[in-house]
Amino acid sequence: KQEVTQIPAALSVPEGENLVLNCSFTDSAIYNLQWFRQDPGKGLTSLLLIQSSQREQTSGRLNASLDKSSGRSTLYIAASQPGDSATYLCAVATGANSKLTFGKGITLSVRP
Amino acid sequence: GAVVSQHPSRVICKSGTSVKIECRSLDFQATTMFWYRQFPKKSLMLMATSNEGSKATYEQGVEKDKFLINHASLTLSTLTVTSAHPEDSSFYICSASDTGESNQPQHFGDGTRLSIL
């Protein structure tokens, strides 16, 4: 059974800092890995999708990496802003159009 | 980009009421949609996989008679919480991906906050 872990559960940083959010998974036979953002009381916004054959994906100030063999992914946020404050969830898919297994998320607070 | 619309966003009702939640893919077709439940400070837990034109596939421990799923078209799936009780209060979220495209991300609705009094 696939398990996804995100540690720590919460993180607080000053504005402008570069930061890394970690995600680990137990079964390396994944189809893809997706990072999401969730604001309080809201649904999920897809940030980046990394296919199993890829090593990283970039979108603006965000960069996600994937090391499938070691079961790890990181989300790098450059020059953090207060608007980046949210919960960031990592999820893995085990097949095409397959259900996702989620981590519990990391709640990020960026202090002005 | 792909948009998933979920309605209603919030429901408050009395115990014993049945509640229907709609999930629509607005600009793409989805043969498969997923329904999740999220408890406070917990991760999303998959409840069931909704398949267009066929029966939904429920995860272990999810009562299919309690959570009725209908996926009658390629753009609409509904979740009905039958005879809801306070323990059914939760945040319900649906997701879908574009059937016509491979390797596409899951897109999520904005969720429905269900509160049973």
Interface residues (C-beta under 8 A of the other chain):
Chain A: V4 N32 Q34 F36 G41 K42 G43 L44 T45 S46 L49 Q51 L89 A91 A93 A96 N97 K99 L100 T101 F102 G103 K104 G105
Chain B: Q6 T31 T32 F34 K41 K42 S43 L44 L46 T49 F91 I93 S95 S97 T99 S102 N103 Q104 P105 Q106 H107 F108 G109 D110 G111 R113
